[in-house]
Amino acid sequence: MKLSLSYDEDKIYFKNEEHVFLGYTTFEEDFWDWISKLSWTVNTKKFLNGVKTYIKTSNKEFVEHSTLHQSVMAHWYGIKEFLETKEKGFIVEHHNNQAFDCTLENLSFAHNDLNLAKAHTFDKNQPRLAMQVGVNFFKDFSSQQYQITMIFTDDYYLVINGEYNLIERIYLLYDDNFRVVYNDANRIVDELLESKMIEFRLLSYKKLLFKKAIFYTPR
């Protein structure tokens, strides 16, 4: 299916109204100028059958980065770095496993072996936690730091100065190392599934922040 392009101040959108398709990436004027003149498509059969597929172009100048997520990384990190990582067996990883979410913060260079491991661990197990806690991670391009975010919909307590505190959210900050972040995110998901507890002392974050849950008393 052929996609139409549009943008606002935050995102570039890839749409097909007939098949109710929507993909998107981070807006940046030079990137828009680079990609907006091209034809972008998605494999219709795969999309309709729920098979994983990607937004891509057949433009000959984009042969080394024909998918949208590859082109995003080639633009923001530079063609030279993109090609060098590709030669070393690295791919572009979608953190949340959503192929049409090509926002910059959702993408990292990761070795293909690690990508395959994530597909069989974190990507399979994380959705099983959805009713209790959402565990996700992203990378900030400007600081080159990662953050794991946990948003609790079930009760979760942290012991702070000897007191139990009901927690709404936890944020873990990391340096620029995708493997470390993936390993910690995967450990968190496994531990929450198995025991509903997190062994923070075994994690490799450099800073932890949290937000307490707010109790509302009905009048």
ZILIN-V685172 format. One record per pair of residues at least 24 apart in sequence whose C-alpha atoms are under 10 Angstrom apart, sorted by the first residue. I is the first residue (numbers start at 0). J is the second residue. Records with the same first field share a line. If there is no record, write none. Layout:
# ZILIN-V685172
I = J, J
This chain:
# ZILIN-V685172
0 = 39, 40, 41, 42, 43, 44, 46, 54
1 = 38, 39, 40, 41, 42, 43, 54, 56
2 = 38, 39, 40, 41, 54, 55
3 = 35, 38, 39, 40
4 = 31, 34, 35, 36, 37, 38, 39
5 = 31, 35
6 = 31, 35
9 = 102
10 = 101, 102
11 = 35, 101, 102
12 = 99, 100
13 = 39, 40, 41, 54, 99
14 = 39, 40
15 = 40, 41
18 = 43, 46, 47
20 = 46, 47, 99
21 = 99, 100
22 = 53, 54, 67, 97, 98, 99, 100, 101, 102
23 = 54, 67, 68, 98, 99, 100, 101, 102
24 = 67, 68, 71, 99, 100, 101, 102, 103, 104, 105
25 = 71, 100, 101, 102, 103, 104, 105
26 = 102, 103
27 = 74, 75
29 = 74
30 = 70, 71, 74, 75
33 = 70, 74
34 = 61, 67, 70, 71
37 = 61
39 = 65, 66, 67
40 = 66, 67
41 = 66, 99
51 = 96, 97, 98, 99
52 = 98, 99
53 = 97, 98, 99, 100, 101
54 = 98, 99, 100, 101
66 = 91, 101
67 = 98, 99, 100, 101, 102
68 = 92, 93, 98, 99, 100, 101, 102, 103, 105, 106, 107
69 = 101, 106, 108
70 = 101
71 = 101, 102, 103, 106
72 = 101, 102, 103, 106, 107, 108
75 = 103, 140
76 = 140
81 = 108
84 = 108, 109, 110
85 = 109, 110, 111
87 = 111
88 = 112
89 = 113, 114
90 = 114
92 = 117, 177
93 = 137
94 = 121, 122, 135, 136, 137, 138, 177, 181
95 = 121, 122, 125, 134, 135, 136, 137
96 = 121, 122, 123
97 = 122
102 = 137
103 = 137, 138, 139, 140
104 = 136, 137, 138, 139, 140, 143, 145
105 = 135, 136, 137, 138, 139
106 = 137, 138, 140
107 = 137, 138, 175, 176, 177
108 = 176, 177
109 = 176, 177, 178
110 = 177, 178
113 = 177, 178, 181, 182
114 = 178, 181
116 = 181
117 = 181, 182, 185
120 = 185, 186, 188, 189
121 = 181, 182, 184, 185, 186, 187, 188, 189
122 = 185
124 = 185, 188, 189, 192
125 = 184, 185, 187, 188, 189, 191, 192
126 = 188
127 = 188, 192
128 = 152, 188, 189, 191, 192
129 = 153
131 = 155, 191, 192, 195
132 = 167, 168, 188, 191, 195
133 = 168, 188
134 = 169, 184, 185, 187, 188
135 = 181, 184, 188
136 = 170, 171, 172, 180, 181, 184
137 = 177, 180
138 = 172, 173, 174, 175, 176, 177, 180
139 = 175
140 = 175
142 = 174, 175
143 = 173, 174, 175, 176
144 = 172, 173, 174, 175, 176, 177
145 = 171, 172, 173, 174, 175, 176, 177, 179, 180, 204
146 = 170, 171, 172, 173, 174, 175, 180, 184, 204, 206, 207
147 = 171, 172, 173, 180, 181, 183, 184, 187, 204, 207
148 = 172, 184, 208, 209
149 = 184, 187, 188, 209
150 = 209, 210
151 = 212
154 = 195, 212
155 = 195, 196, 211, 212
156 = 196, 211, 212
157 = 196, 197, 209, 211
164 = 210, 211, 212
165 = 210, 211, 212, 213, 214
166 = 209, 210, 211, 212, 213
167 = 209, 210, 211, 212, 213
168 = 208, 209, 210, 211, 212
169 = 207, 208, 209, 210, 211
170 = 204, 206, 207, 208, 209, 210
171 = 202, 203, 204, 205, 206, 207, 208, 209
172 = 203, 204, 205, 206, 207, 208
173 = 203, 204, 205, 206, 207
174 = 203, 204, 205, 206
179 = 203, 204
180 = 204
